[in-house]
Structure formats: structure tokens, C-alpha cells
Amino acid sequence: MSAIAIGFARIGFELRGYFRRPDTVFFTFLFPLLMLGIFGAAFSSLGEVGAKPDGTGGVSMAAYYLPGLVAAGIFLSGVQNLAIDIAQEKHDGTLKRLGGTALPPASYFIGKIGLTLVTAILQAALTIAFGVAVFGIALPSGPGAWATFAWLFLLGIATMSLLGIALSALPRSGRSATAVVLPIVLVLQFISGVYLQFTMLPGWLQSIAGVFPLKWLAQGMRAVFLPEHFASAEPSGAWDLGLVALALGAWLAVGLAATLITFRWTKRS
């Protein structure tokens, strides 16, 4: 079998292992949906936000939070899930045993990226469906918005998956993986416009967040799900989808290079 065929076969194996771990499913699969439910219910009394001077064009708080949480779901599925999972596989010897087989590294990566893709699709669909059914969120109707969503989603998956694989080299053991990775992903979510309006943050913190990919993915998702006039609330006053693509593409290259340099079948001594 070719490396690609073996990789696609591993996707099913990875999915079965993923959904057999309730803690992983909760913290990476159901977490955005849970947060949408909490924020949507907690701030429902505030009414609509972002209305034009004539009082039209506003959206509910649940609708405002939806794009950021969709972006966070991709981030969690790729960066958090893969970084912790691979670090633990190194620690318990799973990777060492796989390295002793004929399994090509490319097939292993295809399995992991395929896992991220499938779970992120299911997660995004569930989160969006929940928002529509429970909070009555109106979805974009034009094909252009969904085309933008498609390329953002796929580019986000590729970028976050490679960054997750690369980040798995940072923990020194499987036991420390959660303690190392969780603070990173939590801080990035809070400073990247997922839970707080990005322009509410001080300028220096916006500059720090602008270095990292989650800020750009969340901005791109806002361009998909929010009315056009919400772009005026962005730091530049526009969605800047070209810069979003450039930033995610740059981090994709960084993740690929770091993965090729740092990935090993065995744990660090």
C-alpha cells in the first residue's frame, strides 16, 4: 500500500481512539458548543449589538460569539488535541512501536490531520446547528460567504494541525503535556477575539495577538458570519481577508518546518 492509502486507513483508527476518550471529546469537541450556550444565555438580556445608527443590522450576542467559537474549535481540534495526543503517544511508547514498523511518517501525519478535519467538521456543524436551533442565529445566505468559509476552514485545519504536531515536541513527557499546552491555548483564545471583542484589548496586547494565527482565523470567520458593517470594528476597519490568508499561510509554513525538524518517533531523554 502507498503511504497515502495507509494514511487514509489510519484516519478511521484515529477516530475510533478519539471518541473512546471522554475527556478529550469534552475539552476539544464539545467545549465551543458549551461556551456558545453559556455566553448566549448569559448575555441574552443585553439585546442586539452592533446596530447601525438607524437601529438596523444588529445581531444577538450568541451570533456575535459564533464565528470566534467556530475558529476556536478548529484551533482546539488541531493545536490542543494533536499536541497533547502525540506527546502522550511518545511517552507511553506508542510512537516508538510505530517507528519500528513499516509505517511511513507521512501516513501517521495524514491520519492525525484527517482526524482533525473530520472532528472539526462535525464540531463546526454541531456548533452552528446549536446556534441556529437554540438562539435563532441567521446564517449567511450568499455563496460567496460560504466559499470564504470553505477556504478559511481548510487552511485553518492544515495550519492548526501542523502547529499541533510541532507543539507536541515541547512537553518533556506525556504527563506534563496538558499542563504545558492548556495555558497556551487558553491565553491565545482570550487575546485573539474569541471571548472578548478584539478592539477592547490594549494596543500592545492586540499586537501580541496579531502575531499568532488564531487572531486571524477568528477575524476571517467574523467576515463570514457577521454583517459587513461589523468590519468597522476591526483594528484596520476592514476584514482584510488577504492578510488573513497570508498570516495563516505563513504559520502553515512555520508549522511544516517545525514538524520536519522536531518530530521524532521516540521521546526526548
Secondary structure, DSSP 8 states (H G I E B T S, - for coil): --HHHHHHHHHHHHHHHHHT-HHHIIIIIIHHHHHHHHHHHHTGGG--BS--TTS-S-B-HHHHHHHHHHHHHHHIIIIIHHHHHHHHHHHTTHHHHHHTTT--HHHHHHHHHHHHHHHHHHHHHHHHHHHHHHH------SHHHHHHHHHHHHHHHHHHHHHHHHHTTSSSSHHHHHHHHHHHHHHHHHHTTSSS-GGGS-HHHHHHHTTSHHHHHHHHHHHHHS-GGGGGGSTTSS--HHHHHHHHHHHHHHHHHHHHHH--SS---
